[in-house]
Every structure is written in C-alpha cells, then in structure tokens.
Amino acid sequence: MSYIVNTPLKNFFSGKAKLGISACLLGQKVRYDGGHKQDYFLTETFGRYVEWVPVCPELEVGMGVPRESVRLVGTKDEPKMIAERSGKDWTAEMNSYADKRVKSLKALELAGYVFKKNSPSCGMERLRLYNAKGVSSRDGRGLFASAVMKELPLLPVEEEGRLNDPVLRENFIEKVFAYHRWQEFTKGRKSVRALIAFHTNHKLLVLAHSDPHYRRLGRMVAEAKKLPIGVVYEQYGRILMEALAVHATAKKHCNVLEHMIGYFSRQLSADERKEIVDLVVDFRRQLIPLIVPLTLVRHYVNKYHVAYLQEQIYLEPSPKELMLRNHV
C-alpha cells in the first residue's frame, strides 16, 4: 500500500485493527472466582471497529477456573507470583508462558492492548507488591503485562479502568488507529517519497501532542536520504508513537485550530471570523468540547477546498461514531 498526499482519509488503512485484551473484559468467565468483568464500552462500542484477541494468562498457564487467588511478592525488579493460601510459586511458569504467548501475539501485529487493572498477571501499574514482612506498596506490575510492554515497546497499551477518563480514552484510541495506519503503511514499498506523504498527512495530529516531536520528525523526513530507508522508517515509527504518547491539551489543540484557520481566514467575513475565533476561545476555556470548533473548521476546509487540510488525519483520527471528541 502506498500513500499519496491526496489519498482520501477513509482509505488510509483497510481491515480492522487487532487488539489484545484481558478475556474477562469481554465477558468471558475466566476470573479466579468464575466471574467476569465485561466492559460494555469495549464490547459494544469500541468493539465494532476493532478485532479483539482475548487472553487470560492465569487460565492459559493452567491455574483453572475457579482458582486460588495470587498476589505479587518480592521486589519491583523481581516480583514473584504466589498463591495466597497454598503459597505455590507460579513465577517460573507464568514467565515461561508469557515469553511464548507474547511472541505469538507479536506475529498477529496487534495495534493495541487493553489490560485488566489490579490483576497480578495483567495489571499495568500500581499493583500491590508485598515484601517479606507482608507489607504492601503500589510498585507492582503484572508479569504478563510486563512481558508485553517489554517485547512490544511501541504498542499502545491501557487499563480498562483508565479508559473511563474521556481524555485518556481519546488519547489511547487515537494511538491505536495511528499505530494501525503505520503498520499498514510499512507493508508497502519503502521510499522517501511515501514517507513524506505519510508525514504530511499526520503533521497536525503530531503537533497537537508534541511540538518538539513535530519538529524532530520534520527534520528526519527532510534528511531521510542520508540514511538507509529501513533505518529511517524504524526511527520515524518510534518517534511517532513517542509523540502520540504525550497527551494533547486544550492549549495544544487551540494552537492547531488557529493554524488551520490561517489557511482560509482571508476568505471569511468579519462575522464568520469572529464566530470561529470565539469558539476556539470557548474551547480553550473548556466551556465547549473540541468537536464544536473542529466541526466549523472542517466545514470551511471543505467549503474552500483546502486540499492540504482536507487530508489531515487530525480532522478525523478515529471513527467519528465513537464521539471521542464530544467529551474533550
């Protein structure tokens, strides 16, 4: 697949992105008590646009359902997974399983992963970790989650609990679709020309997250002929995902909106210009959601056929039906 600047946004990737997920979040009864933790946003809303790859490390490693609960014991760098009643040590088995399972997941080219919070296998952060005296701290990370994040460092990952925050939800899903686009893009013939086109379409999306990364990627593309194309692609993908990991803010969004308005400002009447500027100000003050000024910007972009802006991923980085920008 090749990219050109005038490619319609809807053709930027084909097929559903594959995401790993803790199986209990899909409603599968695999928890230690035989229950589940179905998340209806993930299954009924987001799930319409992605393909879930369910994983339950504790079940798949042979613990069974129902099963004795386990907890993390030891140090932050070398946690052990210990059964609470019997004291059985599952560490070696879980680590061995995780190594093999992550390799199989890597082959699936996942575009993201949603973990179950507070799980000794799947929790991403701030898990209870008990020392030798039985005193706990919030320094733990699930053994399986740790393996995934180490082996797939660019992969967008999040816990289901944090996705209740509209800003974190929008940021995670935006990263998922960006990573999927990048994965699909890199399957095509590698060239500086193709990379320039990809970068051009993603400029304002990156700028909404991180100006330093925006400038760094711009320099990288401008100097792309100085390095082997494979090296340039590897570096670009890594820095792109680093940029998108920096949270967009109202101030950054306003900077992008004002930048876009500059492309058609002279074609607006005084009243039209005042209206759109006032909406940006209201958004900056958090009186209205991002979708309000963005919708008017999109209207003028299409009305005046601003080709460069029409192809900006920033205008629609994820399916509009998810309504993510209605809440940020």
C-alpha positions in Angstrom: 0.0 0.0 0.0 1.4 3.4 -0.9 0.5 6.8 0.4 0.0 9.9 -1.6 -1.0 13.3 -0.2 -4.4 13.3 -1.9 -5.4 9.9 -0.7 -8.9 10.1 0.9 -8.7 9.6 4.7 -11.1 6.6 4.6 -8.5 4.7 2.5 -5.6 5.2 4.9 -6.0 1.7 6.3 -8.1 -1.3 5.5 -9.5 -4.0 7.7 -10.0 -3.9 11.5 -7.1 -3.3 13.8 -6.4 -6.3 16.1 -6.1 -5.5 19.8 -5.1 -7.8 22.7 -7.4 -7.7 25.7 -7.9 -9.4 29.0 -10.5 -12.0 28.3 -12.6 -11.2 31.3 -13.3 -7.7 29.9 -15.2 -9.3 27.0 -17.5 -11.1 29.4 -15.6 -14.5 29.5 -16.0 -16.2 32.8 -12.3 -16.7 33.4 -11.6 -14.9 36.7 -10.4 -16.6 39.8 -14.0 -16.7 41.2 -15.5 -17.9 38.0 -16.9 -14.5 37.1 -16.1 -11.8 34.5 -15.6 -8.1 34.3 -17.3 -7.2 31.0 -16.7 -3.7 29.9 -19.6 -2.6 27.7 -17.8 0.3 26.0 -15.1 -2.1 24.9 -17.5 -4.8 23.8 -20.5 -2.8 22.4 -18.9 0.4 21.2 -15.2 0.3 20.5 -15.5 -3.4 19.6 -17.4 -2.6 16.5 -14.3 -1.1 15.0 -11.6 -3.5 16.1 -10.9 -7.2 16.3 -10.3 -8.4 19.9 -7.7 -11.1 20.7 -8.7 -12.3 24.2 -6.0 -13.6 26.5 -6.3 -14.8 30.1 -2.7 -15.6 31.3 -3.8 -17.3 34.6 -6.2 -19.6 32.8 -3.9 -20.4 29.9 -0.9 -21.1 32.3 -3.0 -23.8 33.9 -4.5 -22.3 37.0 -8.0 -23.3 36.1 -11.4 -21.7 37.0 -12.3 -21.1 39.7 -8.8 -20.9 41.2 -6.8 -19.8 44.2 -6.1 -16.1 44.1 -2.5 -15.0 43.7 -0.5 -11.9 44.5 2.8 -10.3 43.8 5.6 -10.7 46.4 9.2 -9.5 46.4 10.8 -6.6 44.7 9.8 -4.3 41.9 12.5 -5.6 39.7 12.0 -9.3 40.5 8.3 -9.8 41.6 7.1 -13.3 42.2 3.5 -14.6 41.7 2.5 -16.5 44.8 -0.8 -18.3 45.6 -2.3 -16.6 48.7 -3.4 -19.8 50.6 -1.1 -22.6 49.5 2.0 -20.5 48.8 2.6 -22.1 45.4 5.0 -20.1 43.3 3.7 -19.6 39.8 6.5 -17.2 38.8 8.6 -19.5 36.5 5.6 -21.0 34.8 4.0 -17.6 34.2 7.2 -16.0 32.9 7.8 -19.0 30.5 4.2 -18.8 29.3 4.4 -15.1 28.9 7.5 -15.3 26.7 5.9 -17.8 24.3 2.5 -16.1 24.3 3.9 -12.6 23.6 5.8 -14.0 20.6 2.6 -15.4 19.2 0.8 -12.1 19.8 3.7 -10.2 18.1 3.1 -12.3 15.0 -0.5 -11.0 14.9 0.6 -7.4 14.5 -1.5 -6.1 17.3 -2.3 -2.3 17.2 -3.0 -2.1 20.9 -3.8 -3.9 24.2 -6.3 -3.3 27.0 -5.3 -4.9 30.3 -7.4 -5.7 33.4 -6.4 -3.3 36.2 -5.2 -4.7 39.5 -4.5 -8.2 38.0 -1.3 -9.8 39.2 -0.8 -11.0 35.6 -2.3 -8.2 33.6 -2.2 -5.0 35.7 -0.1 -2.3 34.1 0.9 -0.3 37.1 0.4 0.4 40.8 -0.3 -3.2 41.8 0.1 -4.2 45.4 3.5 -5.7 45.8 4.2 -7.4 49.2 7.6 -7.5 50.8 9.0 -10.3 53.0 7.2 -8.9 56.1 3.8 -8.8 54.3 3.8 -5.0 53.9 2.5 -3.8 50.6 3.4 -1.0 48.3 1.9 0.2 44.9 5.1 -0.6 42.9 3.9 -3.8 41.1 3.2 -4.6 37.5 1.6 -7.8 36.3 4.0 -10.4 35.0 2.3 -10.8 31.7 1.7 -7.1 31.1 5.3 -6.5 31.8 6.4 -9.1 29.2 4.0 -7.5 26.6 5.3 -4.0 27.2 8.9 -5.0 27.1 8.6 -7.0 23.9 6.3 -4.5 22.1 7.5 -1.1 23.3 5.6 0.9 20.6 2.3 -0.9 21.3 -0.4 1.4 22.7 -1.5 -0.1 26.0 -4.0 0.9 28.6 -6.1 -0.5 31.5 -9.8 -0.6 31.2 -10.4 1.5 34.4 -8.4 4.4 33.0 -10.5 4.4 29.8 -13.4 5.8 31.9 -11.4 9.1 31.6 -12.5 10.8 28.3 -9.1 12.3 27.7 -7.2 9.1 28.3 -9.8 7.2 26.2 -9.4 9.6 23.3 -5.7 9.5 23.5 -5.4 5.7 23.6 -7.8 5.1 20.8 -6.2 7.8 18.7 -2.8 6.0 19.2 -4.3 2.6 18.3 -5.6 3.8 14.9 -2.3 5.8 14.3 -0.3 2.7 15.0 -2.5 0.6 12.8 -2.1 3.1 9.9 1.7 3.0 10.5 1.7 -0.8 10.4 -0.3 -0.9 7.2 1.8 1.8 5.6 5.1 0.0 6.3 3.8 -3.1 4.4 4.1 -1.1 1.2 7.3 -0.3 -0.8 9.5 1.8 1.4 10.6 5.1 -0.1 11.3 8.7 1.0 8.5 9.9 -1.2 6.0 7.7 0.5 7.2 8.6 4.0 7.0 12.3 3.1 3.3 11.8 2.1 2.6 9.9 5.3 4.2 12.5 7.4 2.4 15.3 5.6 -1.0 13.8 6.4 0.0 13.3 10.1 1.7 16.7 10.8 -1.1 18.4 12.6 -2.0 15.3 14.6 1.6 15.1 15.9 1.6 18.9 16.5 -1.5 18.5 18.8 0.6 16.3 21.0 4.2 17.5 21.0 5.8 20.4 19.2 9.4 19.0 19.9 8.5 15.7 18.3 6.8 17.5 15.4 10.0 19.4 14.7 12.1 16.3 15.1 10.0 14.3 12.7 10.1 17.1 10.2 13.9 17.2 10.3 14.1 13.5 10.0 11.9 13.4 6.9 13.8 16.3 5.3 17.1 14.4 5.8 15.7 11.0 5.0 18.0 10.4 2.1 21.1 10.5 4.3 20.3 7.1 5.9 19.2 3.7 4.7 15.4 3.8 4.2 14.8 0.9 6.6 16.6 2.8 9.4 14.6 6.0 8.7 11.3 4.0 8.9 12.3 2.4 12.2 13.2 5.7 13.7 10.2 7.5 12.4 7.8 4.9 13.7 9.4 5.0 17.2 9.3 8.8 17.4 5.8 9.0 16.0 4.5 6.8 18.8 6.5 8.7 21.4 4.9 11.9 20.2 1.4 10.5 20.4 2.1 9.2 23.9 2.4 12.9 25.0 -1.2 13.9 25.9 -2.8 16.6 23.8 -4.1 19.5 25.8 -6.7 22.2 25.1 -3.8 24.7 24.6 -2.2 22.4 22.0 -5.5 21.8 20.2 -6.1 25.5 20.1 -2.7 26.0 18.5 -3.6 23.5 15.8 -7.1 25.0 15.3 -5.6 28.5 14.9 -3.0 27.1 12.5 -5.7 25.6 10.3 -7.9 28.8 10.4 -5.0 30.6 9.0 -5.4 28.7 5.7 -8.8 30.2 5.0 -9.1 33.2 7.3 -9.0 35.7 4.4 -11.9 34.1 2.8 -14.2 34.6 5.8 -16.4 37.6 6.5 -15.7 39.5 9.7 -18.7 37.9 11.4 -17.6 34.4 10.3 -14.0 35.0 11.5 -15.3 36.3 14.9 -17.6 33.3 15.3 -14.8 30.7 14.7 -12.3 32.6 16.9 -14.8 32.8 19.7 -15.4 29.1 19.5 -11.7 28.4 19.8 -11.6 30.7 22.8 -14.6 29.0 24.4 -12.9 25.6 23.9 -9.7 26.9 25.4 -11.7 27.9 28.5 -13.3 24.4 28.5 -16.8 25.8 28.0 -17.4 23.6 25.0 -15.9 20.3 23.7 -13.4 20.1 20.9 -15.9 18.8 18.4 -17.7 22.2 18.3 -14.8 24.4 16.9 -13.5 21.4 14.9 -16.8 20.9 13.1 -16.8 24.5 11.9 -13.2 24.3 10.9 -13.9 21.2 8.9 -16.9 23.0 7.3 -14.7 25.8 6.0 -11.9 23.4 5.0 -14.3 21.6 2.7 -16.2 24.8 1.6 -12.9 26.4 0.4 -11.3 23.1 -0.8 -8.2 23.5 1.3 -6.5 20.3 -0.1 -3.7 20.2 2.5 -6.1 20.4 5.4 -8.6 18.0 3.8 -6.0 15.3 4.0 -5.0 15.9 7.7 -5.6 12.9 9.9 -6.2 15.4 12.7 -9.6 16.1 11.4 -10.7 12.5 11.9 -8.1 10.4 13.7 -10.6 7.7 14.7 -14.2 6.7 13.7 -16.5 9.7 14.3 -19.2 7.3 15.6 -17.1 6.8 18.8 -17.7 10.5 19.5 -14.4 10.8 21.4 -14.0 14.5 20.7 -17.5 15.2 22.0 -16.1 14.8 25.5 -12.6 16.5 25.5 
